Amino acid sequence: MRVSVVGAGLGGLCLAQGLRGAGIEADVYERDPAITARFQGYRLVLDSVGFEALRSCLPQRLHPLLDAVVSDTYVERLALDAQLNKIGELGPARSGIVVDRQVLRHLLLTGLTVHTGAALTGYDVLDNGRVEARFARRDPATADLLVGADGVGSAVRQVLMPQTTPRDTGVRFVIGRTPLTEQFAALSRAYGGKIVGGGVSLLLGAMRFPVPPKEAAEKLAPEVTLPDIHDYVRWAMILPPNGSLGTLTAQEAALSRMEGWHPNLQALIEQADPDNSTLLSIRVVEPRERWAPGPVTLLGDAIHATSPTGGNGANTALRDADLLRRCLVGAVERRQDLLGAVGDYERQMFEYGGEAVRRSLAALPAFVPNPERPESGGRQISGAPVLPGVKLRSVSGSAPGPDRRSLGRRWGAGAGRYGGRTGPGAEPEDAGGPARPGRRPTC
């Protein structure tokens, strides 16, 4: 069996790793001209299902390196005013596993051949049941299955399901990162919650590496190249509905809304990396009608893009990858034919993917600034998720979160797997709150 994966994001790469480990040929096609053509960083938080899916697809020899670059986290979820005074709580404290998206992407690239500069222009299902993908600047590729893992603006989805299009929620946020210094470590009680003032909401999350990723790779897996990156604070400012930057840079736009804020908060934005600060919109894709059975399917944001406030983006994409991997392995072992295996995957993916989108949208209003109550934010929001990665961080003196290593036994053979309470997912385009892990899907 040969599978063509369109999109070299976390979900597509995770699937390719899992298929490769099972002896199934997988080719990855990426429209960007190079893997490093654009920044794809920031922290994200994995829940138990997402982390288990990742480990199931990643070669076991890379598990020690994965464990070395992720950290268990536990945070309180406070609502604070612009002077960092507590005005409420978002809900109970939560725990999870924090990883840097850029580091994880490079880890998942290990050993894979990715064809860059391969923008999909269309595909054809052939008479023999296989599928031929066409690209703008390279020869067509034929496979038994074509998987669209190419994000919110999926080119595969535009052919497969042209009536399913992204929906703009009207919410905008500025996101960036700042090196984690002693000054910003003092903001620890703000990590995992939200700060309100001036008609905006500011969410902070710390990325702390147990071992610097580049150093960890050199010691544990010299064949792996990881970014030379160090601890940082990821910050995201949610603007009023349909907010824009005008002619301002991302940093200038954030600072213009922070007059009179705590000096450490202003300094956090002032010292941010300007190359990694930007304005993003929140768009969602809701899985609705199933397409006709065939050798083409979708994965991750291509079919169920969530709001950042759901915390489900990366977790759900990794869950998709692991489920599809197991379904295809079952087909190879002749438990069922290919279309039956893909159908099993799609039935389950539509169910939990649709729920992830609905939960993320239900949580969104709690984090969008209210022009009529610009300083609001002190009510208890039981179970409400927060922006990507914003809510999980190690808090000195707080009750510790579960240790993924000691709890790994709950998952069976894979020692080191996190089996504790769920935490939020977090990505620049998918910043979020607690994701409900549910049952691990079966195929």
C-alpha positions as CSV (number, residue, x, y, z in Angstrom):
1,M,0.0,0.0,0.0
2,R,1.1,3.5,-0.8
3,V,-0.3,6.7,0.8
4,S,0.1,10.2,-0.4
5,V,-0.1,12.8,2.5
6,V,-0.7,16.4,1.5
7,G,0.5,18.7,4.2
8,A,3.6,18.6,6.5
9,G,2.0,19.8,9.6
10,L,1.9,17.8,12.9
11,G,-1.0,15.6,11.8
12,G,0.3,14.7,8.4
13,L,3.8,14.0,9.7
14,C,2.5,11.9,12.6
15,L,0.5,9.8,10.2
16,A,3.5,9.4,7.9
17,Q,5.7,8.3,10.8
18,G,3.1,5.8,12.0
19,L,2.6,4.3,8.5
20,R,6.3,4.1,7.9
21,G,6.8,2.2,11.2
22,A,4.1,-0.3,10.0
23,G,5.8,-0.9,6.7
24,I,3.3,1.2,4.7
25,E,4.9,3.5,2.1
26,A,4.0,7.1,2.8
27,D,5.0,10.2,0.7
28,V,4.5,13.7,2.1
29,Y,3.9,16.7,-0.1
30,E,4.1,20.3,1.3
31,R,3.2,23.4,-0.6
32,D,5.8,25.6,1.1
33,P,9.0,26.0,-0.8
34,A,11.0,24.7,2.2
35,I,10.3,23.2,5.6
36,T,11.6,26.4,7.3
37,A,9.9,28.8,4.8
38,R,7.7,30.2,7.6
39,F,7.8,30.2,11.3
40,Q,5.6,27.5,12.9
41,G,6.4,27.8,16.6
42,Y,4.8,28.5,20.0
43,R,3.9,26.1,22.7
44,L,1.0,23.7,22.6
45,V,-0.4,21.5,25.3
46,L,-1.2,17.8,24.7
47,D,-3.9,15.9,26.6
48,S,-3.6,12.2,27.3
49,V,-5.2,11.1,24.0
50,G,-3.0,13.4,21.9
51,F,0.2,12.4,23.7
52,E,-0.7,8.7,23.5
53,A,-1.4,9.0,19.7
54,L,1.9,10.8,19.2
55,R,3.9,8.1,21.0
56,S,2.1,5.4,19.1
57,C,3.1,6.8,15.8
58,L,6.6,8.0,16.7
59,P,9.4,5.3,16.5
60,Q,10.2,3.9,19.9
61,R,13.9,4.9,19.5
62,L,12.8,8.5,19.6
63,H,10.6,8.2,22.7
64,P,13.5,9.2,25.1
65,L,14.1,12.3,23.1
66,L,10.4,13.2,23.1
67,D,10.3,12.8,26.9
68,A,13.4,15.0,27.2
69,V,11.8,18.0,25.4
70,V,8.3,18.0,26.9
71,S,7.3,18.9,30.4
72,D,4.5,18.1,32.8
73,T,2.5,21.1,33.8
74,Y,0.0,22.2,36.4
75,V,-1.6,25.7,36.5
76,E,-4.1,27.6,38.4
77,R,-6.6,29.4,36.1
78,L,-7.1,32.9,37.5
79,A,-8.7,36.0,36.1
80,L,-6.6,39.0,36.8
81,D,-6.9,42.7,36.2
82,A,-4.2,44.8,34.5
83,Q,-2.3,45.2,37.8
84,L,-2.3,41.4,38.3
85,N,-4.9,41.5,41.1
86,K,-7.1,38.5,41.2
87,I,-10.7,39.2,40.2
88,G,-12.0,35.7,39.7
89,E,-11.3,32.2,38.5
90,L,-11.8,30.5,35.1
91,G,-12.3,27.1,36.7
92,P,-10.3,24.4,38.5
93,A,-6.5,24.0,38.0
94,R,-5.5,21.8,35.2
95,S,-2.5,19.7,34.1
96,G,-1.1,18.5,30.8
97,I,2.1,18.1,28.8
98,V,3.7,21.1,27.2
99,V,5.8,20.9,24.0
100,D,7.0,23.5,21.5
101,R,5.3,23.1,18.1
102,Q,8.5,23.8,16.1
103,V,10.5,21.3,18.1
104,L,7.8,18.6,17.7
105,R,7.5,19.2,14.0
106,H,11.3,18.8,13.5
107,L,11.2,15.6,15.6
108,L,8.4,14.2,13.4
109,L,10.3,15.1,10.3
110,T,13.1,12.6,11.3
111,G,13.7,10.0,8.6
112,L,10.9,11.2,6.3
113,T,11.2,12.5,2.8
114,V,9.1,15.6,2.3
115,H,8.5,16.9,-1.2
116,T,8.4,20.7,-0.8
117,G,7.1,23.2,-3.3
118,A,4.3,20.7,-4.1
119,A,1.1,22.8,-4.2
120,L,-1.8,20.5,-5.0
121,T,-3.9,21.6,-8.0
122,G,-6.3,18.6,-8.1
123,Y,-6.6,14.9,-8.2
124,D,-8.3,12.1,-10.2
125,V,-9.6,8.8,-9.1
126,L,-8.4,6.2,-11.7
127,D,-10.2,3.3,-13.2
128,N,-8.2,0.9,-11.0
129,G,-9.4,2.6,-7.8
130,R,-6.1,4.4,-7.1
131,V,-5.8,8.2,-7.0
132,E,-3.5,10.5,-8.9
133,A,-2.6,13.8,-7.2
134,R,-1.6,16.7,-9.4
135,F,0.8,19.5,-8.3
136,A,1.7,22.9,-9.7
137,R,5.5,22.3,-10.1
138,R,6.1,18.6,-10.0
139,D,5.0,15.4,-11.6
140,P,1.8,13.7,-10.6
141,A,1.9,11.1,-7.8
142,T,-0.2,8.0,-7.7
143,A,-1.2,6.2,-4.5
144,D,-3.8,3.9,-3.0
145,L,-5.0,6.6,-0.7
146,L,-4.7,10.4,-0.7
147,V,-4.9,12.1,2.7
148,G,-5.6,15.9,2.9
149,A,-3.7,17.1,6.0
150,D,-3.2,20.5,4.6
151,G,-4.9,22.8,7.1
152,V,-7.9,25.2,7.2
153,G,-7.5,26.2,3.6
154,S,-7.1,22.6,2.4
155,A,-6.7,22.2,-1.3
156,V,-7.8,18.5,-1.0
157,R,-11.0,19.5,0.7
158,Q,-11.8,22.1,-2.0
159,V,-12.0,19.2,-4.5
160,L,-13.5,16.6,-2.2
161,M,-16.1,18.7,-0.5
162,P,-16.2,22.2,-2.1
163,Q,-19.4,23.1,-0.1
164,T,-17.4,22.8,3.2
165,T,-15.6,26.1,3.7
166,P,-13.9,27.8,6.7
167,R,-16.1,30.1,8.7
168,D,-14.5,33.3,10.1
169,T,-15.6,33.9,13.7
170,G,-14.7,37.6,13.5
171,V,-12.3,37.2,16.4
172,R,-8.7,38.4,16.0
173,F,-5.7,38.0,18.3
174,V,-2.1,39.1,18.4
175,I,0.3,36.4,19.4
176,G,4.0,36.5,20.1
177,R,6.8,35.1,22.3
178,T,9.3,36.6,24.6
179,P,12.4,35.0,26.2
180,L,11.7,33.8,29.7
181,T,13.8,35.8,32.2
182,E,13.6,36.2,35.9
183,Q,11.5,39.3,35.5
184,F,8.9,37.4,33.5
185,A,9.1,34.3,35.8
186,A,7.6,36.6,38.4
187,L,4.4,36.6,36.3
188,S,3.8,33.0,37.2
189,R,0.4,33.4,38.7
190,A,-0.9,34.8,35.4
191,Y,0.2,31.8,33.4
192,G,-2.8,29.6,32.5
193,G,-5.4,32.3,33.2
194,K,-6.4,35.6,31.6
195,I,-5.7,39.2,32.2
196,V,-8.4,41.7,31.3
197,G,-8.3,45.5,30.9
198,G,-8.6,48.1,28.2
199,G,-11.2,46.1,26.3
200,V,-8.8,43.2,25.6
201,S,-7.9,39.9,27.1
202,L,-4.2,38.8,27.5
203,L,-3.3,35.2,28.0
204,L,0.2,34.0,29.0
205,G,1.9,30.5,29.0
206,A,5.4,29.5,29.7
207,M,7.5,27.1,27.6
208,R,10.1,25.6,29.8
209,F,12.4,22.9,28.4
210,P,13.7,20.3,30.9
211,V,16.8,20.1,28.5
212,P,17.4,22.5,25.6
213,P,16.1,20.6,22.5
214,K,19.3,20.9,20.5
215,E,21.3,19.6,23.4
216,A,18.9,16.8,24.1
217,A,19.0,15.6,20.5
218,E,22.8,15.7,20.4
219,K,22.9,13.4,23.5
220,L,20.0,11.1,22.8
221,A,19.6,10.9,19.0
222,P,22.5,12.5,17.1
223,E,20.8,11.9,13.8
224,V,18.0,14.2,14.8
225,T,18.3,18.0,14.3
226,L,16.2,20.1,16.7
227,P,16.0,23.9,16.8
228,D,18.3,25.8,19.1
229,I,15.5,27.3,21.2
230,H,15.3,28.3,24.9
231,D,12.6,28.9,27.5
232,Y,10.0,31.6,26.5
233,V,6.7,33.1,27.4
234,R,4.0,32.8,24.8
235,W,1.5,35.6,25.0
236,A,-1.8,36.2,23.1
237,M,-4.0,39.3,23.2
238,I,-7.6,38.8,22.1
239,L,-8.9,41.9,20.5
240,P,-12.5,43.2,20.4
241,P,-14.6,41.5,17.7
242,N,-13.3,42.3,14.2
243,G,-10.4,44.1,15.7
244,S,-7.5,45.0,13.3
245,L,-4.0,46.4,13.6
246,G,-4.4,49.2,11.1
247,T,-0.8,50.3,10.2
248,L,0.6,49.1,13.5
249,T,2.9,46.1,14.0
250,A,1.7,43.3,16.3
251,Q,3.7,44.6,19.2
252,E,2.6,48.2,18.7
253,A,-1.0,47.1,18.5
254,A,-0.7,45.2,21.8
255,L,1.1,48.0,23.6
256,S,-1.3,50.6,22.4
257,R,-4.0,48.8,24.4
258,M,-1.9,48.5,27.6
259,E,-1.7,52.0,28.9
260,G,-1.5,51.9,32.7
261,W,-0.9,48.1,32.8
262,H,1.6,46.5,35.2
263,P,5.2,47.4,34.1
264,N,6.2,43.7,33.8
265,L,3.3,43.1,31.4
266,Q,4.3,46.0,29.2
267,A,7.9,44.9,29.3
268,L,6.9,41.4,28.2
269,I,5.4,42.8,25.0
270,E,8.2,45.3,24.5
271,Q,10.9,42.5,24.6
272,A,9.0,40.1,22.4
273,D,10.7,38.7,19.3
274,P,9.3,40.9,16.5
275,D,9.8,38.3,13.8
276,N,7.5,35.9,15.7
277,S,4.7,38.3,16.6
278,T,1.7,38.5,14.3
279,L,-2.1,39.0,14.0
280,L,-4.2,35.9,13.5
281,S,-7.9,35.3,12.8
282,I,-9.9,32.5,14.3
283,R,-11.6,30.4,11.6
284,V,-13.3,27.1,12.1
285,V,-14.2,24.2,9.8
286,E,-17.2,22.1,10.8
287,P,-17.5,18.5,9.5
288,R,-21.1,18.1,8.3
289,E,-22.0,15.9,5.4
290,R,-19.9,12.8,4.6
291,W,-18.4,12.7,1.2
292,A,-18.9,9.6,-1.1
293,P,-16.6,6.6,-0.2
294,G,-13.4,6.6,-2.1
295,P,-9.6,6.7,-1.9
296,V,-9.4,10.3,-0.6
297,T,-9.9,11.4,3.0
298,L,-9.1,14.4,5.3
299,L,-7.3,14.8,8.6
300,G,-6.9,17.5,11.2
301,D,-7.8,21.2,10.5
302,A,-8.6,20.3,6.9
303,I,-11.9,18.8,8.2
304,H,-12.4,20.0,11.8
305,A,-10.6,23.2,12.5
306,T,-11.4,24.4,16.0
307,S,-11.3,27.8,17.8
308,P,-8.2,28.2,19.9
309,T,-10.5,28.3,23.0
310,G,-11.2,24.6,22.5
311,G,-7.6,23.4,23.1
312,N,-8.4,20.6,20.6
313,G,-6.5,21.4,17.4
314,A,-3.2,19.5,17.8
315,N,-4.7,16.9,20.0
316,T,-7.5,16.0,17.6
317,A,-5.1,16.0,14.6
318,L,-2.8,13.6,16.4
319,R,-5.8,11.4,17.3
320,D,-6.8,11.4,13.6
321,A,-3.3,10.3,12.6
322,D,-3.2,7.4,15.0
323,L,-6.7,6.2,14.2
324,L,-6.1,6.3,10.5
325,R,-2.8,4.5,10.9
326,R,-4.5,1.7,12.8
327,C,-7.3,1.4,10.3
328,L,-4.9,1.2,7.4
329,V,-2.7,-1.4,9.2
330,G,-5.9,-3.4,9.6
331,A,-6.5,-3.2,5.9
332,V,-3.0,-4.4,5.1
333,E,-3.5,-7.3,7.4
334,R,-6.6,-8.2,5.3
335,R,-9.1,-7.7,8.1
336,Q,-11.0,-5.5,5.7
337,D,-10.6,-3.7,2.4
338,L,-9.1,-0.2,2.0
339,L,-12.4,1.6,1.6
340,G,-13.9,-0.1,4.6
341,A,-10.9,0.9,6.7
342,V,-11.1,4.5,5.6
343,G,-14.9,4.5,6.2
344,D,-14.3,3.2,9.8
345,Y,-11.9,6.1,10.3
346,E,-14.2,8.7,8.9
347,R,-17.2,7.6,11.0
348,Q,-15.3,8.0,14.2
349,M,-13.4,11.1,13.2
350,F,-16.6,12.9,12.2
351,E,-18.1,12.2,15.6
352,Y,-15.2,13.4,17.9
353,G,-14.0,16.0,15.4
354,G,-17.4,17.6,15.3
355,E,-17.7,17.6,19.0
356,A,-14.3,19.3,19.3
357,V,-15.4,22.1,17.1
358,R,-18.7,22.6,19.0
359,R,-16.9,22.7,22.3
360,S,-14.4,25.2,21.1
361,L,-17.1,27.5,19.8
362,A,-19.1,27.2,23.0
363,A,-16.0,28.3,25.0
364,L,-15.1,31.2,22.8
365,P,-17.4,33.9,24.3
366,A,-15.7,33.6,27.7
367,F,-12.4,35.0,26.2
368,V,-13.6,37.5,23.7
369,P,-13.5,41.1,25.2
370,N,-16.9,42.6,25.9
371,P,-17.0,46.3,24.9
372,E,-19.9,46.8,27.4
373,R,-17.9,45.3,30.3
374,P,-14.2,45.9,29.4
375,E,-13.0,44.9,32.8
376,S,-15.1,41.8,33.1
377,G,-13.6,38.3,33.6
378,G,-14.1,37.5,37.2
379,R,-16.9,35.0,37.0
380,Q,-16.3,31.3,37.6
381,I,-16.4,29.4,34.3
382,S,-16.5,25.8,35.2
383,G,-14.7,23.7,32.7
384,A,-14.2,26.6,30.2
385,P,-11.1,26.2,28.1
386,V,-8.5,28.9,27.6
387,L,-6.3,29.9,24.7
388,P,-3.6,27.5,23.3
389,G,-1.1,26.5,25.8
390,V,-2.1,29.4,27.9
391,K,-3.3,27.4,30.7
392,L,-0.7,25.0,31.5
393,R,2.5,25.7,33.4
394,S,4.5,24.5,36.3
395,V,3.6,26.5,39.4
396,S,6.0,26.4,42.3
397,G,4.3,25.5,45.5
398,S,1.1,24.3,43.8
399,A,-0.1,20.8,43.9
400,P,1.9,18.9,41.2
401,G,0.3,17.5,38.2
402,P,0.5,13.9,37.3
403,D,3.8,12.6,36.1
404,R,3.5,11.1,32.7
405,R,6.4,8.7,33.5
406,S,4.8,7.1,36.6
407,L,1.4,7.2,35.0
408,G,2.6,5.6,31.8
409,R,1.8,2.1,33.2
410,R,-1.9,2.9,32.9
411,W,-1.5,2.8,29.1
412,G,0.2,-0.6,29.1
413,A,3.5,-1.1,27.4
414,G,4.4,2.5,26.8
415,A,6.1,3.6,30.0
416,G,6.3,7.4,30.0
417,R,2.8,8.0,28.5
418,Y,0.8,10.7,30.2
419,G,-2.4,9.3,31.7
420,G,-3.5,12.0,34.0
421,R,-6.2,14.6,33.7
422,T,-6.7,16.4,30.4
423,G,-5.1,19.7,29.6
424,P,-5.6,22.2,26.8
425,G,-4.0,22.1,23.4
426,A,-2.2,25.2,22.1
427,E,-1.0,26.4,18.8
428,P,-0.7,29.8,17.2
429,E,-3.7,29.1,15.0
430,D,-5.2,26.8,17.6
431,A,-4.7,28.2,21.0
432,G,-6.8,26.5,23.6
433,G,-8.4,25.2,26.6
434,P,-9.1,21.8,28.1
435,A,-9.8,19.1,25.6
436,R,-12.0,16.2,26.6
437,P,-9.9,13.1,25.9
438,G,-12.7,10.6,25.7
439,R,-12.1,7.0,24.7
440,R,-9.3,6.1,22.4
441,P,-10.9,5.2,19.0
442,T,-10.6,1.8,17.7
443,C,-10.5,0.5,14.2
